């Protein structure tokens, strides 16, 4: 068996060295499937049940992982027909260096899917219920471009109407000093982590993204969200 990863300095982490494994991890769901086999390991049948896969699909996944050196058979119990094998993952985390896959590729292939899912879900839920979004208000105020959700009558939309789904969409350029930007960064991390630790009954998807643009703006960067500021005289 050819092992296509090597151990890193961090315990339980393997460094991905070969293109075959890099391509495998272009679908980050494969990492989730692999780490399902963390010690003491598990079986193909358990994988199929946990991820709603057919036995054949789960078996193909496992054999592919095994061929790449990412899974090994840790136990084999004889029985009539095919023996029951327990597989164990070679690591609990994997490091893909940027020389193997650029950050642009990783962000596009992994978090690009987030954006597609979020857009579809946001539109679906925003058009339902007693407080539907009926369109967008476009305006330039105070030297800035604003794109705000509106009611079907063209009035500013607000999220506080009873029965409105918990939706939030906000974006815009911020003119901040370095320390102010670091303060906002820390505040966003604390807020996200505080809610991420909860275990409620419904799944919500939130993607926070903030990046420096430099000292000049060469793009039209609309502000979007629920702010009432642009509507004030």
Buried (B, 14 or more C-beta within 10 A) or exposed (E): EEBBBEEBEEEBBBBBBBEBBBEBBBEEEBBEBBEBBBEEBBBBEBBBEEBEBEEEBBBEBBEBBBEBBBBBEBEEEEEEEEEEBBBBBBBBBBBBEEEBBEEEBBEEBBEEEBEEEBEEBBEEBBEEEEBBBBEBBEEEEEEBBBBBBBBEEEEBBEBEEEEBBEBEBEEBBEEEEEEEBEEEEEEEEEEEEEEEEEEEEEEEEEEEEEEEEEEEEEEEBBBBBBBEEBEEE
